[in-house]
Amino acid sequence: MAQENTSTGTPAPHPVPHALHPGHAAPPVPPAEPTPAIWGRIDDEGTVYVLTAEGERAVGVWQAGSPDEGLVHYARRFDDVRTEVELLETRLVSGAGDPKHALSSATQIRDGLAEAALVGDLAALAARLEYVIAHAEKALASAKAEREEARAAAVARKQALAEEAEKIAADSTQWKAAGDRLRTILDEWKTVKGVDRKTDDELWKRFSKAREAFNRRRGSHFAELDKQRASAKQRKEELIAEAEAISESEDWGETAGRYKDLMTEWKAAGRAPKDSDEALWQRFRAAQDKFFARRSAVFSERDAEFGANAARKEELLVEAEKIDAAANLDAAKSALRRIQEQWDEIGKVPRERIRELDGRLKAVQDAVKSAEDSRWRRTDPEAQARAAQFRERVEQFESQAAKARAAGDERRAKKADEQAAQWREWLQAAEAAVADR
């Protein structure tokens, strides 16, 4: 709501910040209808006035009803314009409106505001219109800049594509990937729009020249590659000869290592001509398969032996896990020694069973050792002596308490009781430790 000038009764105008000043916007325009008398009046002859910072201005004549009804009528007309301005602003700020239309409409309203038959805060409305106009002008300028930027970006993108093609033509030896990339560049080239014809023709000539240079270099490369593949064929035949020669070896570890080296050398030899490379590989792999099949048969036989050993050890574990060290420690120790000797005689088991089987035997060993340690602690003379010492101290303080109480010295008796209680607590702990053992 505008502040009233006390000397004239005229509303003081809202301060209007510069519409383009960063961080500022015009104040909101208050609606006129609820309190139209703040913004205008109707005299006895029916002339309608709006109050402005410059003074009163006649905006029309009202003869159709009471002055209050007349002010409301003109206030509603003001609110209709205010709503139109707010709608223009909302659409403009949200991006949904057309900046050109918003600029035209806001300018038209602003230019007619001085003669408009409205009653309301015209200063605030004018400020809001200036804000909308400035915002629209800025949006139009931004759109123009975006169009120019898009044109520049299109030129820059085609320049970058031409430069990439030239770099591929000059440096790349990844023939398939580079050829695929040049085709992708061509596809993208067709999608880039907005470049003027002269610039587009110049960039297209650069791109076409780069493609032709790449194709020539790739042709030379594959001619040289044919020579290299003939050499690779000869080398692979040598590797096949060695692979076949060692396929009957029984030196499993060393020969397996040599086959690994041969595979590395095979890969390093490169590709032979396409019509013979697969056949060479099949011969090389057959020699490998022959050796490793023989080795697998030997290892399977060994695994069967190890499996039988594991079964025998499982039988020993069943017996070992029945040992009751708590019932008869000496018998338990004797049985465990016998089982351990048989365990060692059985020999190796499959690698994946070692931890499981050894773990179960160790659990039995730990149980026997624990029982042995417990028996030793129960007969530990030092622990027994400590408990006896604590018991003697308890009896000593209990005797002192009794004598003091008999003599009527309750203070000394209470102190002796407390000391006896402390030593009794220590005695109980010592006796419990011996019992637990």
Secondary structure, DSSP 4 states (H G I P E B T S, - for coil): -PEE-TTT-PEEPPP---TTSTT--PPPPPPSTTSGGGTEEE-TT-EEEEEETTEEEEEEE--SS-HHHHHHHHHHHHHHHHHHHHHHHHHHHHT-S-HHHHHHHHHHHHHHGGG----S-HHHHHHHHHHHHHHHHHHHHHHHHHHHHHHHHHHHHHHHHHHHHHHHHHH---HHHHHHHHHHHHHHHHH-----HHHHHHHHHHHHHHHHHHHHHHHHHHHHHHHHHHHHHHHHHHHHHHHHHTTT---HHHHHHHHHHHHHHHHHH-PPPHHHHHHHHHHHHHHHHHHHHHHHHHHHHHHHHHHHHHHHHHHHHHHHTT--TTT-HHHHHHHHHHHHHHHHHH----HHHHHHHHHHHHHHHHHHHHHHHHHHHHT-HHHHHHHHHHHHHHHHHHHHHHHHHHTT-HHHHHHHHHHHHHHHHHHHHHHHHHHH-
